[in-house]
Amino acid sequence: MDLDFTDDQSALRDTLRTFFEKESSTAAVRAAEPLGFDAALWRKVVDLGLAAIAVPEHLGGGGAGFVELAIAAECLGQSLAPVPLIEAAVANDLIAWLSDGGSSLPGGGSSSAGEPDARLESLTARAVAGELLATLALRPATGDLARLVPAGAVADLVAVLRGDELLLLRQPDRGPAAPGGAVHNLGALPLADCPIDMAHALVLARGPAAVRAHRRALSRWELLTGAALFGLGSKALDIGVDYVMQRKAFGVLIGTFQTIQHRLADNAIALDGARLLAYEAAWAQDEHLPTADTSATTAFLFASETAFKTASEVLHFHGGYGYTLEYDIQLYFRRAKAWSLVAGDSRAAYARLAHRVFGAAQAHAPVPAPAPAPAERAG
């Protein structure tokens, strides 16, 4: 594994940093609240081809990989860009892959629900081209409702797992031009509960193949969100360093206090680890390694903890100012918590991760031979 960027990847990172710094200032982030979606910025992101960068070229995409997408996610996180790039990129990858046959489905088996559907091909082409905004429901549907779908308030298409069917929903009354059904949240995310109307749904896959395809997409959302959270945390750390080198207490800069220095150093080291895990997970996806899903979940959970701890401590370094709307750190603090909570309870995720790792190890462990019975006493 070589995590050094190629020249093209370094150029991409520099370009996207410049782009998001210019187009997604904190003033623009504030202006996008409370919905958390900037339609004009989304159009520019689409024009750059970022949402389809990992889609194969023969399907109209950029033909790049998830390392490139992780770079884009990191830059998005640094600027808190109010666009659903991660959700759209994952959903575009999923529906393009399934419309193309899903030939590399993990675990084998067919993903197709039948013969290629002309409607699916048309929707896929429009999503990849940026005419439609697609997203992924992270949780299986409850009855006829997909709950708390990220970008669900502005998406035209929603990929959702219901039972043993993976569905693609067309939302006729929602989209960037007419957002609707948003669930209020302190992270200013365009979350929504999306009803399932089979009259406007296509079956993408059935049976175990549907579950595996959804798990594949979810792991890719996790690794990209982990990269975005690393970007968020690194910017929050920069804000903290700048502030403690300006703020004085008792006549001296608070940045000279050892307790603050140690906590900033701890956060910097943890963020280095979050970056390593995120790009390792992206590399594992591009290489189709069997550990890719585990790496993605690990990266997401560690980045979630690290980003929130960093933003929380930097907010506390600001004192009471940190909680006021005038200071930027509260924007990072709120999103550091909200972005990770979109996936649900982290404790349950840790439990599933432990079962996945250690349960598999126990299943393949050799069964120990029974201990010999104690010898009977003579006489």
C-alpha positions as CSV (number, residue, x, y, z in Angstrom):
1,M,0.0,0.0,0.0
2,D,1.4,3.4,-1.1
3,L,-0.6,6.3,0.2
4,D,1.4,9.0,-1.5
5,F,-0.7,10.9,-4.0
6,T,0.2,10.7,-7.7
7,D,0.8,14.0,-9.5
8,D,-2.7,13.9,-10.8
9,Q,-4.2,13.3,-7.4
10,S,-2.1,16.1,-5.9
11,A,-3.3,18.5,-8.6
12,L,-6.9,17.4,-8.0
13,R,-6.5,18.2,-4.3
14,D,-5.0,21.6,-4.9
15,T,-7.7,22.4,-7.4
16,L,-10.6,21.3,-5.2
17,R,-9.2,23.1,-2.1
18,T,-9.1,26.3,-4.1
19,F,-12.6,25.7,-5.5
20,F,-14.3,25.0,-2.2
21,E,-12.4,27.8,-0.4
22,K,-13.8,30.2,-3.0
23,E,-17.3,28.8,-3.5
24,S,-18.1,27.6,0.1
25,S,-17.1,30.3,2.5
26,T,-18.5,30.3,6.0
27,A,-20.9,33.1,4.8
28,A,-22.2,30.7,2.1
29,V,-22.5,27.9,4.6
30,R,-24.6,30.1,6.9
31,A,-26.7,31.3,4.0
32,A,-27.6,27.7,3.1
33,E,-29.1,27.1,6.5
34,P,-31.4,25.7,7.8
35,L,-31.9,23.3,4.8
36,G,-28.1,22.9,4.3
37,F,-28.2,22.9,0.5
38,D,-26.8,25.4,-2.0
39,A,-28.4,24.7,-5.4
40,A,-26.0,27.1,-7.2
41,L,-22.9,25.4,-5.7
42,W,-24.3,22.0,-6.5
43,R,-24.6,23.0,-10.1
44,K,-20.9,23.9,-10.1
45,V,-20.0,20.6,-8.4
46,V,-21.9,18.8,-11.1
47,D,-20.2,20.8,-13.9
48,L,-16.9,19.6,-12.4
49,G,-18.1,16.0,-12.8
50,L,-17.3,15.2,-9.1
51,A,-20.5,13.3,-8.4
52,A,-19.7,10.9,-11.3
53,I,-15.9,10.8,-10.9
54,A,-15.9,7.1,-9.9
55,V,-18.5,6.0,-12.6
56,P,-16.8,4.1,-15.5
57,E,-16.1,6.1,-18.6
58,H,-18.3,3.9,-20.8
59,L,-21.3,4.9,-18.6
60,G,-20.5,8.6,-18.8
61,G,-18.4,9.0,-15.7
62,G,-14.9,10.0,-15.0
63,G,-13.4,6.5,-14.6
64,A,-11.5,7.5,-11.5
65,G,-11.5,5.7,-8.2
66,F,-12.4,6.2,-4.5
67,V,-9.1,7.7,-3.6
68,E,-10.0,10.6,-5.9
69,L,-13.5,10.7,-4.3
70,A,-11.9,10.7,-0.8
71,I,-9.8,13.7,-1.8
72,A,-13.0,15.5,-2.9
73,A,-14.7,14.5,0.3
74,E,-11.8,15.8,2.4
75,C,-11.9,19.2,0.6
76,L,-15.7,19.3,1.1
77,G,-15.3,18.6,4.8
78,Q,-12.8,21.4,5.3
79,S,-15.2,24.0,3.8
80,L,-18.4,22.4,5.1
81,A,-19.7,22.7,1.6
82,P,-23.6,22.5,1.7
83,V,-23.9,20.0,-1.2
84,P,-24.7,16.2,-1.0
85,L,-21.6,15.2,-3.0
86,I,-20.9,12.0,-1.0
87,E,-24.5,10.7,-1.2
88,A,-24.8,11.5,-4.9
89,A,-21.4,9.9,-5.7
90,V,-22.2,6.7,-3.8
91,A,-25.7,6.5,-5.3
92,N,-24.5,7.1,-8.9
93,D,-21.8,4.5,-8.4
94,L,-24.4,2.0,-7.2
95,I,-27.1,2.5,-9.8
96,A,-24.5,2.7,-12.7
97,W,-22.9,-0.5,-11.5
98,L,-26.2,-2.4,-11.2
99,S,-27.5,-1.0,-14.6
100,D,-24.2,-2.3,-16.1
101,G,-24.9,-5.8,-14.7
102,G,-23.1,-5.7,-11.3
103,S,-20.7,-8.2,-12.5
104,S,-18.3,-7.8,-9.6
105,L,-20.9,-8.3,-6.8
106,P,-19.1,-9.4,-3.6
107,G,-19.9,-13.0,-2.7
108,G,-21.0,-13.9,-6.2
109,G,-24.5,-14.2,-7.5
110,S,-26.5,-12.1,-9.9
111,S,-27.7,-8.7,-8.9
112,S,-30.1,-8.1,-11.8
113,A,-33.8,-8.2,-11.1
114,G,-34.4,-9.2,-14.7
115,E,-33.5,-8.0,-18.2
116,P,-32.0,-4.6,-18.5
117,D,-34.7,-2.0,-17.9
118,A,-34.8,0.9,-20.3
119,R,-36.1,3.2,-17.6
120,L,-33.2,2.3,-15.3
121,E,-30.7,3.0,-18.1
122,S,-32.4,6.4,-18.7
123,L,-32.4,7.3,-15.1
124,T,-28.8,6.2,-14.6
125,A,-27.6,8.3,-17.6
126,R,-29.5,11.4,-16.3
127,A,-28.1,10.9,-12.8
128,V,-24.5,10.5,-14.0
129,A,-24.9,13.6,-16.2
130,G,-26.2,15.5,-13.2
131,E,-29.7,16.1,-14.5
132,L,-31.1,14.1,-11.5
133,L,-29.7,14.1,-8.0
134,A,-29.5,10.6,-6.5
135,T,-29.0,9.6,-2.9
136,L,-28.8,6.4,-0.7
137,A,-31.0,5.5,2.3
138,L,-28.5,4.3,4.8
139,R,-31.1,2.2,6.8
140,P,-33.4,-0.4,5.5
141,A,-36.9,0.9,5.1
142,T,-39.5,0.6,7.8
143,G,-42.7,-0.6,6.2
144,D,-43.3,1.9,3.3
145,L,-41.0,4.6,4.7
146,A,-37.3,5.3,4.3
147,R,-36.3,7.2,7.5
148,L,-33.8,10.1,7.8
149,V,-32.4,9.8,4.3
150,P,-29.4,12.0,3.8
151,A,-30.1,14.5,1.0
152,G,-33.6,13.1,0.9
153,A,-35.2,16.6,1.0
154,V,-33.5,17.6,-2.3
155,A,-33.0,14.3,-4.1
156,D,-34.8,13.1,-7.2
157,L,-33.8,9.5,-6.8
158,V,-33.4,7.4,-3.7
159,A,-31.9,3.9,-3.5
160,V,-33.4,2.1,-0.5
161,L,-33.3,-1.5,0.8
162,R,-36.8,-2.8,1.7
163,G,-36.8,-6.3,2.9
164,D,-34.8,-8.3,0.3
165,E,-35.4,-5.8,-2.5
166,L,-33.1,-2.9,-3.4
167,L,-35.4,-0.2,-4.9
168,L,-34.8,3.0,-6.8
169,L,-37.5,5.5,-6.0
170,R,-38.3,8.5,-8.2
171,Q,-39.5,11.4,-6.0
172,P,-41.8,13.5,-8.2
173,D,-42.4,16.2,-5.7
174,R,-38.8,16.7,-4.5
175,G,-35.5,17.9,-5.9
176,P,-33.1,20.8,-5.8
177,A,-35.7,23.1,-7.3
178,A,-38.4,22.1,-4.9
179,P,-37.1,20.7,-1.7
180,G,-39.6,19.1,0.6
181,G,-40.2,17.1,3.7
182,A,-36.9,18.2,5.4
183,V,-36.5,17.0,9.0
184,H,-35.1,19.8,11.2
185,N,-31.7,19.1,12.6
186,L,-29.0,21.1,14.3
187,G,-26.5,20.0,11.7
188,A,-28.4,21.8,8.9
189,L,-28.5,18.7,6.8
190,P,-31.2,18.1,4.1
191,L,-32.5,14.9,5.8
192,A,-36.0,13.7,5.0
193,D,-38.3,10.7,5.5
194,C,-39.1,9.4,2.1
195,P,-42.3,7.4,1.4
196,I,-42.1,4.3,-0.8
197,D,-44.5,4.4,-3.7
198,M,-44.1,1.3,-5.8
199,A,-45.7,3.1,-8.7
200,H,-42.6,5.3,-8.9
201,A,-40.0,2.6,-8.0
202,L,-37.7,0.2,-9.9
203,V,-36.4,-3.0,-8.4
204,L,-32.6,-2.9,-8.8
205,A,-31.8,-6.3,-7.1
206,R,-33.5,-9.0,-5.1
207,G,-32.5,-11.5,-2.4
208,P,-29.0,-11.8,-0.9
209,A,-27.6,-9.9,-3.9
210,A,-29.7,-6.8,-2.9
211,V,-28.4,-6.9,0.7
212,R,-24.8,-7.2,-0.5
213,A,-25.2,-4.4,-3.0
214,H,-26.6,-2.1,-0.3
215,R,-23.8,-3.1,2.1
216,R,-21.3,-2.3,-0.6
217,A,-22.8,1.2,-1.1
218,L,-23.0,1.8,2.6
219,S,-19.3,1.0,3.1
220,R,-18.4,3.5,0.4
221,W,-20.5,6.1,2.1
222,E,-18.7,5.4,5.3
223,L,-15.2,5.8,3.9
224,L,-16.1,9.0,2.1
225,T,-17.8,10.5,5.2
226,G,-14.7,9.5,7.2
227,A,-12.6,11.5,4.7
228,A,-15.0,14.4,5.0
229,L,-14.9,14.3,8.8
230,F,-11.1,14.2,8.7
231,G,-11.2,17.4,6.6
232,L,-13.7,19.0,9.0
233,G,-11.5,18.1,12.0
234,S,-8.3,19.4,10.3
235,K,-10.0,22.8,9.6
236,A,-11.4,22.9,13.2
237,L,-7.8,22.3,14.5
238,D,-6.5,25.2,12.3
239,I,-9.2,27.5,13.7
240,G,-8.2,26.5,17.2
241,V,-4.5,27.1,16.6
242,D,-5.2,30.5,15.1
243,Y,-7.5,31.5,18.1
244,V,-5.2,30.4,20.9
245,M,-2.4,32.4,19.3
246,Q,-4.5,35.6,19.5
247,R,-6.5,35.2,22.7
248,K,-4.9,36.4,25.9
249,A,-5.7,35.5,29.5
250,F,-3.8,36.9,32.5
251,G,-1.8,39.0,30.1
252,V,-0.4,36.0,28.1
253,L,-1.5,34.1,25.0
254,I,-3.6,31.1,26.0
255,G,-1.6,29.1,23.4
256,T,1.3,29.2,25.8
257,F,-0.6,27.1,28.3
258,Q,0.7,23.5,28.3
259,T,-2.7,22.0,28.8
260,I,-3.9,23.6,25.6
261,Q,-0.8,22.7,23.7
262,H,-1.0,19.1,24.8
263,R,-4.7,18.8,23.7
264,L,-4.0,20.4,20.4
265,A,-1.1,18.0,19.8
266,D,-3.2,15.0,20.8
267,N,-5.9,16.1,18.3
268,A,-3.3,16.6,15.5
269,I,-1.9,13.1,16.0
270,A,-5.4,11.6,16.1
271,L,-6.3,13.4,12.9
272,D,-3.2,12.0,11.2
273,G,-4.6,8.5,12.1
274,A,-8.0,9.4,10.7
275,R,-6.5,10.5,7.5
276,L,-4.5,7.3,7.2
277,L,-7.6,5.1,7.9
278,A,-9.7,7.0,5.4
279,Y,-7.3,6.7,2.5
280,E,-6.4,3.2,3.3
281,A,-10.2,2.4,3.2
282,A,-10.4,4.2,-0.2
283,W,-7.5,2.3,-1.5
284,A,-9.0,-1.0,-0.3
285,Q,-12.2,-0.2,-2.2
286,D,-10.3,0.5,-5.4
287,E,-8.3,-2.7,-5.0
288,H,-11.5,-4.7,-4.2
289,L,-9.9,-6.2,-1.1
290,P,-12.0,-8.5,1.1
291,T,-11.3,-6.2,4.1
292,A,-12.7,-3.1,2.3
293,D,-16.0,-3.0,4.2
294,T,-14.3,-3.4,7.6
295,S,-11.7,-0.7,6.7
296,A,-14.5,1.7,5.7
297,T,-16.4,1.2,9.0
298,T,-13.2,1.6,11.0
299,A,-12.3,4.8,9.2
300,F,-15.8,6.2,9.6
301,L,-16.0,5.5,13.4
302,F,-12.5,6.7,14.2
303,A,-13.0,9.9,12.1
304,S,-16.3,10.5,13.8
305,E,-14.8,10.4,17.2
306,T,-11.7,12.4,16.3
307,A,-13.5,15.2,14.4
308,F,-16.1,15.7,17.2
309,K,-13.4,15.7,19.9
310,T,-11.3,18.2,18.0
311,A,-14.2,20.5,17.3
312,S,-15.5,20.2,20.8
313,E,-12.2,21.1,22.4
314,V,-11.5,24.0,20.1
315,L,-15.0,25.3,20.8
316,H,-14.2,25.2,24.6
317,F,-10.9,27.0,23.9
318,H,-13.1,29.8,22.6
319,G,-14.9,29.9,26.0
320,G,-18.4,31.3,25.8
321,Y,-17.7,32.9,22.4
322,G,-17.6,29.4,20.8
323,Y,-21.3,28.9,21.3
324,T,-22.3,32.1,19.6
325,L,-23.4,32.2,16.0
326,E,-20.8,34.8,15.1
327,Y,-17.9,32.4,15.5
328,D,-17.2,29.8,12.8
329,I,-16.3,27.0,15.2
330,Q,-19.9,26.3,16.1
331,L,-20.5,25.5,12.4
332,Y,-17.9,22.8,12.6
333,F,-19.0,21.6,16.1
334,R,-22.6,21.0,15.0
335,R,-21.7,19.2,11.8
336,A,-19.0,17.1,13.4
337,K,-21.8,15.6,15.6
338,A,-24.5,15.5,12.9
339,W,-22.6,13.9,10.1
340,S,-21.7,10.9,12.2
341,L,-25.2,10.6,13.7
342,V,-26.8,10.2,10.2
343,A,-25.6,6.6,10.3
344,G,-27.2,5.9,13.7
345,D,-25.8,5.0,17.1
346,S,-22.1,4.6,17.0
347,R,-22.2,2.0,19.9
348,A,-24.3,-0.3,17.8
349,A,-21.9,0.2,14.9
350,Y,-18.9,-0.7,17.1
351,A,-20.8,-3.8,18.1
352,R,-21.4,-4.8,14.5
353,L,-17.8,-4.1,13.6
354,A,-16.6,-6.3,16.5
355,H,-18.9,-9.1,15.5
356,R,-17.8,-8.8,11.9
357,V,-14.1,-9.0,12.8
358,F,-13.9,-11.3,15.8
359,G,-17.0,-13.3,14.9
360,A,-15.4,-14.2,11.6
361,A,-12.1,-15.1,13.3
362,Q,-13.9,-17.4,15.8
363,A,-15.8,-19.1,13.0
364,H,-12.5,-20.0,11.3
365,A,-10.6,-20.9,14.5
366,P,-9.8,-24.6,14.9
367,V,-12.0,-26.5,17.4
368,P,-9.8,-27.5,20.3
369,A,-9.6,-31.2,21.1
370,P,-11.5,-32.2,24.2
371,A,-9.5,-32.4,27.4
372,P,-8.7,-35.9,28.5
373,A,-10.8,-37.2,31.3
374,P,-9.0,-37.2,34.7
375,A,-7.6,-40.6,35.5
376,E,-9.6,-42.6,38.0
377,R,-8.1,-43.2,41.4
378,A,-6.7,-46.6,41.9
379,G,-8.4,-48.7,44.5
